[in-house]
Amino acid sequence: MKAILIPGNGGGSPQDNWFPWLEMELPKLGIEAINTQFPDPELARKEFWLPFIKKLGADQDTILIGHSSGGLAAMRYAETNQILGSILVGVCHTDLGYDSEKQSGYYDEPWNWNMIKKNQKWIIQFASTGDPFIPIKEARFIHENLESDYREYTDQGHFGHSDQPKIEFPALIDALKEKINP
């Protein structure tokens, strides 16, 4: 079993947020952690990211852990590929009116919620009403359509962006343990 950590746009790197901590914690659960630099980090365009996730070996024994735009990539990947599960952190489903989001390509066609659900065993989702970038209605809409294991907070901002730096994310590990050790 492996997990691919997928950062958000705007220059996301393997050293951002809680990714270095998670990279050290996942092997303790018997999960290989793949935390690497993605191509096109500023715009996180679908045309580059989905083939890159495939190149990293994402398959039915893989967990995709996506923060922000990384969560979009995880959802779009699961539309057409089988994975074990996904963890979506601070994710939206519309471009929110931002040109940089529109350029990513994730919003060019309607979401196939049924295939996203069908192609994985489980989906965990983290959202915060205090997120300065993603309105909570976006997260709740995704939860309703994916029937995700939904965890909503009031004080987590964008889960590690500069609005609220976060270097550890124990709630993510706890939620993951529930799925891999039922």
C-alpha positions, 0 to 999 in steps of 0.5 A: 500500500502506498500514498501519494501526497498531492500539494495545492497550486501556487508553488506547492512543494513536498516541504509544504505544510504537514507533508514532511510530517505525514511522510514520516508518519505513513510508514509507521502504518505500513504505508509507503509515502510518495512526497515529491515535487509535482510539475507545473506547481503554480497552476497545477494543471490537470493536463500535467498532474493526472499523467504524473499521478499515473506515472507515480504508480497510482492504482487500486492499492494507492491512497491519494492525499490531496490538499486544495488543488491536490484534492481536485487532482485526486477526484479527477484521477478517481473518475477514470482510475481505480484507487484504494481511497482518497483524503481530500483536504480543503477542496472545492468543486468550482473555480470560485471565479479565479482565473488561475483556477480556471486555467487548471482544467479541473472545471472544464467538464462536469464532475462524475461523482458516481465514478469518483465514488465507484473507483475507490473504497472510501473517501475522507474529507476535511473542511473548515468553516474558517477557510479563507479560500474555500467557502464551506458550501463547496466542501459540503456539496462535495460531501453530499455528492461523494458521501465522504467521511466528512470532518468539519472544523471551525478553526483550521483555516486552509489546513496549513496554508500561510493563513494558519501554518500547520506542521502536523495533522494527527486527525488525518492519521487517526481517520486513515487508521479507521479505514485501513484497520477497521 
